[in-house]
């Protein structure tokens, strides 16, 4: 369960590029149809649809459900954390831009890496990774404060609230990763873990949407297209990819390419939603992404530097003997 995971290879890199592209578009798709389907209700519906797809996938694979023998306990925990992540995200998109939401949401690898540093021996952070963590948090502060204007209605505090909710979503996602990595869920097929999360999110988010009067749907073509993308691609295909990666690769290294997700999110937000790209927020986002690169790519960078230093050093007596 706590065995060693592989470092990033070409397979992981390609899967992460696809994952980042889709997840960067996720917030944009949610916000684009918010008037037709409130974000929280859309997240509930997509979770229910994706849960049915996962159940069909498990039936096709003839996989029995893992719920006895203590599996259900961490399953309930990740279901609640998954719900909190998307509850915070759905509410955040009511107050802040899609670009802001995606940047703050993808601080989650920093949170999971910090927690795992104190719990798992092969996930300990190096000095370079600690530097990256510091840079990412400085970037977060700059992104929070370095902006012009604020919410579309002129309220700075509204956007600040939305950004804070997106940050809470990132913390919930990071905690979910740690629970999966450190529990019996790490030993079962990824689809099983995903089913726990999707069922939990469907029940809890649907209840929240109903109680808060957000369970409304205007079936426009764009709204249905967004719901289809969210259900089939994001909540089914992408999450299966993510959990498969969690089982096979080191968690703190999986974000080697995750810095592209905020880039995709900001780009799609500016292109599809005409969201302004504020200089202060851009500077903070770049710092966040730089920190993510250091945290998740520290081993690769140190290897490159070591090779470069080895080539530059003068030959020693031992080198001459070997020749």
C-alpha positions in Angstrom: 0.0 0.0 0.0 2.8 2.4 0.8 5.2 0.9 -1.8 7.4 2.9 -4.1 5.8 4.7 -7.0 7.5 5.4 -10.4 8.9 8.8 -11.4 7.4 10.6 -14.4 7.9 8.9 -17.7 6.6 9.6 -21.3 3.3 7.8 -20.6 2.6 9.9 -17.5 3.5 13.1 -19.3 1.2 12.4 -22.3 -1.7 11.5 -19.9 -1.0 14.6 -17.8 -1.1 16.9 -20.9 -4.6 15.5 -21.8 -5.7 15.7 -18.2 -4.6 19.3 -17.8 -6.2 20.4 -21.1 -9.6 19.0 -20.1 -9.4 20.2 -16.5 -8.3 23.7 -17.6 -11.5 23.8 -19.7 -13.6 22.5 -16.8 -14.1 25.8 -15.0 -14.7 27.7 -18.2 -17.5 25.2 -19.2 -19.1 25.4 -15.8 -19.2 29.2 -15.8 -20.2 29.5 -19.5 -23.6 27.9 -18.8 -24.1 29.1 -15.2 -27.3 31.0 -16.2 -28.8 27.8 -17.6 -27.5 25.4 -15.0 -26.1 26.6 -11.7 -22.6 25.3 -11.2 -23.4 23.2 -8.1 -26.4 21.6 -9.8 -24.3 20.9 -12.9 -21.6 19.3 -10.8 -24.3 17.1 -9.1 -25.8 16.0 -12.4 -22.4 15.2 -14.0 -21.4 13.2 -10.9 -24.6 11.1 -11.2 -24.2 10.5 -14.9 -20.5 9.7 -14.5 -21.3 7.3 -11.7 -23.6 5.3 -14.0 -20.8 5.2 -16.6 -18.3 4.0 -14.1 -20.8 1.3 -12.9 -21.2 0.1 -16.5 -17.5 0.1 -16.9 -17.1 -2.1 -13.7 -19.8 -4.4 -14.9 -18.1 -4.7 -18.3 -14.8 -5.5 -16.6 -16.5 -8.0 -14.3 -15.1 -6.3 -11.2 -16.7 -6.9 -7.9 -17.3 -3.8 -5.6 -14.8 -3.3 -2.8 -16.9 -2.2 0.2 -16.4 -4.9 2.8 -13.3 -5.3 5.0 -12.9 -1.7 5.8 -12.9 -0.3 2.2 -16.1 1.6 2.7 -14.6 3.8 5.5 -12.0 5.6 3.4 -14.5 5.5 0.6 -16.9 7.6 2.6 -14.1 10.0 3.5 -13.0 10.6 -0.1 -16.7 10.9 -1.1 -17.1 13.7 1.4 -13.8 15.4 0.5 -14.7 15.2 -3.2 -18.0 16.7 -2.5 -16.4 19.6 -0.6 -14.0 20.2 -3.4 -16.7 20.7 -6.0 -19.1 22.4 -3.6 -16.4 25.1 -3.0 -15.6 25.2 -6.7 -19.2 25.6 -7.7 -19.8 28.4 -5.2 -16.5 30.0 -6.1 -17.6 30.4 -9.8 -20.5 32.5 -8.7 -18.1 35.2 -7.4 -14.8 34.9 -9.2 -13.6 34.3 -12.8 -12.9 30.9 -14.3 -9.2 31.9 -14.6 -8.9 32.7 -10.9 -10.7 29.5 -9.9 -8.5 27.2 -12.0 -5.2 28.8 -10.7 -6.2 28.5 -7.1 -7.7 25.1 -7.5 -4.4 23.8 -8.9 -2.5 24.7 -5.8 -3.8 21.2 -4.6 -0.5 19.4 -5.5 1.3 21.8 -3.1 -1.1 20.9 -0.3 -0.9 17.1 -1.0 2.9 17.3 -1.2 3.2 19.1 2.1 1.0 16.6 3.9 2.7 13.6 2.4 6.1 15.0 3.3 5.3 14.3 6.9 3.6 10.9 6.3 5.4 9.0 3.6 9.2 8.5 3.4 9.5 8.4 -0.4 7.5 11.6 -0.7 9.7 13.9 1.4 10.4 17.3 -0.1 13.9 18.4 -1.0 15.2 21.9 -0.3 14.4 22.8 -3.9 10.9 21.6 -3.5 10.5 23.6 -0.3 11.7 26.7 -2.3 9.0 25.9 -4.9 6.4 25.7 -2.1 7.4 29.1 -0.8 7.3 30.6 -4.3 3.9 29.1 -4.9 2.5 30.6 -1.7 4.0 34.0 -2.5 2.4 33.8 -5.9 -0.9 33.0 -4.2 -0.6 36.1 -2.1 0.3 38.2 -5.2 -2.6 36.8 -7.1 -5.0 37.6 -4.3 -3.9 41.1 -3.8 -2.4 42.2 -7.2 -5.5 42.9 -9.2 -7.4 45.8 -10.7 -11.1 46.3 -10.0 -12.6 43.0 -8.9 -16.0 41.4 -9.4 -18.0 42.1 -12.5 -20.4 44.3 -10.3 -17.4 46.2 -8.9 -17.2 44.3 -5.6 -13.6 43.5 -4.7 -14.7 41.5 -1.7 -17.0 39.3 -3.9 -14.0 38.1 -6.0 -11.9 37.7 -2.9 -14.6 35.4 -1.5 -14.6 33.4 -4.7 -10.9 33.1 -4.7 -10.9 31.9 -1.1 -13.5 29.3 -1.9 -11.4 28.0 -4.8 -8.5 27.8 -2.4 -10.6 25.7 -0.1 -11.5 23.5 -3.0 -7.7 23.0 -3.7 -7.2 22.0 0.0 -10.1 19.4 -0.2 -8.6 18.0 -3.4 -5.1 17.8 -1.8 -6.6 16.0 1.2 -8.4 13.6 -1.1 -5.1 12.7 -2.8 -3.5 12.0 0.6 -6.4 9.8 1.8 -6.3 7.7 -1.4 -2.5 7.4 -1.3 -2.4 6.4 2.4 -5.4 4.1 2.7 -6.6 0.7 1.4 -8.1 2.6 -1.6 -4.6 2.7 -3.0 -4.8 -1.1 -3.5 -8.1 -1.3 -5.5 -8.8 -0.4 -9.1 -9.1 3.3 -9.8 -12.7 3.0 -11.0 -13.7 1.7 -7.6 -12.3 4.7 -5.9 -13.9 7.0 -8.4 -17.3 5.4 -7.9 -17.1 6.2 -4.1 -16.4 9.8 -4.9 -19.0 10.2 -7.7 -21.9 8.6 -5.7 -21.0 10.7 -2.7 -20.9 13.9 -4.7 -24.1 13.2 -6.5 -26.1 12.6 -3.3 -24.6 15.5 -1.3 -24.4 18.1 -4.1 -27.9 17.3 -5.3 -29.2 17.8 -1.8 -27.3 21.1 -1.4 -28.6 22.3 -4.8 -32.2 21.4 -3.9 -32.1 23.0 -0.5 -30.5 26.2 -1.8 -32.9 26.6 -4.7 -30.2 25.9 -7.3 -31.7 22.7 -8.8 -32.8 24.5 -12.0 -32.1 23.5 -15.6 -32.6 25.3 -18.9 -31.8 22.7 -21.6 -30.0 24.9 -24.1 -27.7 23.3 -26.7 -24.6 24.8 -25.0 -25.8 23.7 -21.6 -26.3 20.1 -22.7 -23.0 20.1 -24.5 -21.2 21.4 -21.3 -23.0 18.8 -19.2 -22.0 16.0 -21.6 -18.3 17.2 -21.6 -18.3 17.4 -17.8 -19.9 14.0 -17.4 -18.2 11.8 -20.0 -14.8 13.4 -20.3 -14.0 15.2 -17.1 -15.8 13.1 -14.5 -15.3 9.7 -16.2 -12.2 9.6 -18.5 -10.1 12.2 -16.8 -10.7 11.0 -13.3 -10.0 7.4 -14.3 -6.7 8.6 -15.7 -5.9 10.6 -12.6 -6.5 7.8 -10.2 -4.6 5.3 -12.4 -1.6 7.8 -12.2 -2.0 8.0 -8.4 -1.6 4.2 -8.2 1.5 4.0 -10.3 3.5 7.3 -9.9 4.8 9.4 -7.0 2.1 11.9 -6.0 4.5 14.8 -5.5 5.9 14.3 -9.0 2.6 13.9 -10.9 2.4 17.7 -11.2 5.4 17.9 -13.5 3.1 19.1 -16.2 0.2 20.3 -14.0 1.4 23.9 -14.4 -0.2 23.8 -17.8 -3.7 23.5 -16.3 -3.8 27.1 -15.0 -2.3 28.2 -18.4 -5.1 26.4 -20.2 -7.7 27.8 -17.8 -6.6 31.4 -18.1 -6.3 31.1 -21.9 -9.7 29.5 -22.3 -11.3 32.0 -19.9 -9.9 35.0 -21.9 -10.8 33.4 -25.2 -14.2 31.9 -24.6 -15.5 34.1 -21.8 -13.7 37.4 -22.6 -12.3 37.5 -19.0 -9.8 40.2 -18.4 -6.2 39.1 -17.7 -5.0 41.4 -14.9 -1.3 42.1 -14.7 -1.1 41.5 -10.9 -3.0 38.3 -11.1 -0.9 37.1 -14.1 2.3 37.8 -12.1 0.9 35.8 -9.1 -0.2 32.9 -11.4 3.3 32.7 -13.0 4.8 32.5 -9.5 2.4 29.7 -8.6 3.2 27.8 -11.7 6.9 28.3 -11.2 6.5 26.9 -7.6 4.6 23.9 -9.0 7.4 23.2 -11.5 10.0 23.2 -8.7 7.9 21.1 -6.4 7.0 18.5 -9.0 10.1 18.6 -11.2 12.8 19.0 -8.6 14.4 15.6 -9.2 14.6 16.1 -13.0 16.1 19.6 -12.5 18.6 18.4 -10.0 19.6 15.6 -12.4 20.1 18.1 -15.3 22.2 20.4 -13.1 24.3 17.5 -11.8 25.1 16.3 -15.3 25.9 19.9 -16.4 28.2 20.3 -13.4 29.9 17.0 -14.1 30.7 18.1 -17.6 32.1 21.5 -16.5 34.4 20.1 -13.7 38.1 19.6 -14.6 39.2 16.0 -15.0 40.6 14.3 -11.9 43.4 11.7 -11.6 40.7 9.0 -11.3 39.2 10.1 -14.6 42.6 9.9 -16.3 43.2 6.4 -14.9 39.8 5.3 -16.3 40.8 6.6 -19.7 
